[in-house]
Amino acid sequence: MSIIAKITDFFKKNPQNLEKDGQLKGHYYIGKFVKQDNTDIGESIGIEGQRIIIKNSENIISIPIEAIIKNAENIIVGDFEREEALRLGKEWADQKDMLVFDEKGMLVQ
């Protein structure tokens, strides 16, 4: 069984990490340093769906939850598709900074 399959099964069997709607509980993942191969790749700043948003000095990346190997004091991640993570992180940052107003000038969520 692959490491990704093991992690996926772990999260399926570990409902305390999930809200009632199946989304991840943010306080388990946000505000932690993220490391890959003993290298600091950033700090987790948000969650969108089943992806963790990570900010570092150069950019924002969005890593799938399946890439997480360990979530303790730091989040340890394995391999993930870096180009896709960069693209989705940029999309998240662009979307986050966009305000939408209705025809009456009221802010729309």
C-alpha positions in Angstrom: 0.0 0.0 0.0 1.4 3.4 -0.9 2.1 6.2 1.6 -0.7 8.3 0.0 -3.2 5.5 0.4 -2.2 5.0 4.0 -2.5 8.7 4.8 -5.9 8.9 3.0 -7.1 5.9 5.0 -5.9 7.5 8.2 -7.8 10.7 7.6 -10.9 8.7 6.7 -10.7 6.8 10.0 -9.8 9.9 12.1 -13.0 12.0 12.2 -11.7 14.4 14.9 -9.8 16.2 12.2 -13.0 16.8 10.2 -15.9 19.2 10.7 -19.5 17.9 10.3 -19.4 18.9 6.6 -16.3 16.8 6.0 -13.9 19.8 5.8 -10.7 19.8 7.7 -10.5 21.6 11.1 -8.3 24.5 10.6 -6.7 24.7 14.1 -5.0 21.3 13.5 -3.2 22.7 10.5 -2.9 26.5 10.5 0.0 28.4 12.0 2.6 25.6 11.7 5.9 25.5 9.9 5.9 23.1 7.0 8.9 21.0 6.1 9.8 18.8 3.2 13.0 16.8 3.3 14.2 18.7 6.4 13.9 22.0 4.5 11.5 24.7 5.7 9.1 25.4 2.8 6.9 27.9 4.6 4.1 28.4 7.2 0.5 27.1 6.9 -1.9 30.0 6.7 -5.2 28.5 5.5 -7.2 25.6 4.3 -9.3 25.4 1.1 -11.2 22.1 0.7 -8.7 19.3 1.0 -5.6 21.5 0.5 -3.4 23.4 2.8 -2.3 26.9 1.9 1.4 27.6 2.7 3.1 31.0 2.5 6.8 31.5 2.2 8.9 34.6 1.4 8.6 34.1 -2.4 5.1 32.7 -3.0 2.0 31.0 -1.8 1.5 27.3 -2.5 -1.5 24.9 -2.1 -0.5 21.4 -1.1 -3.0 18.5 -1.1 -3.7 17.0 2.3 -2.6 13.6 0.9 1.0 14.9 0.8 1.1 15.3 4.6 3.2 12.6 6.3 3.1 14.0 9.8 1.2 16.7 11.6 2.7 17.5 15.0 4.6 20.6 16.1 5.6 21.0 12.4 3.8 19.7 9.3 6.0 17.3 7.4 5.1 16.8 3.7 6.2 14.3 1.1 6.2 14.6 -2.6 3.6 16.7 -4.4 3.3 18.3 -7.8 5.1 21.7 -7.3 3.8 23.4 -10.5 0.2 22.6 -9.6 0.8 23.7 -6.0 2.2 27.0 -7.2 -0.6 27.6 -9.7 -3.4 26.8 -7.1 -1.6 28.9 -4.5 -1.6 31.9 -6.9 -5.3 31.4 -7.7 -6.1 31.3 -3.9 -4.1 34.5 -3.3 -5.9 36.2 -6.2 -9.3 35.1 -5.1 -8.6 36.0 -1.5 -7.8 39.6 -2.5 -10.9 40.1 -4.6 -13.9 41.9 -3.2 -17.3 41.5 -4.9 -20.1 44.0 -4.6 -23.8 43.7 -5.6 -25.7 46.3 -7.6 -26.5 48.3 -4.4 -22.8 48.4 -3.4 -23.1 45.9 -0.7 -20.2 43.4 -0.2 -21.1 39.9 -1.4 -19.4 36.9 0.1 
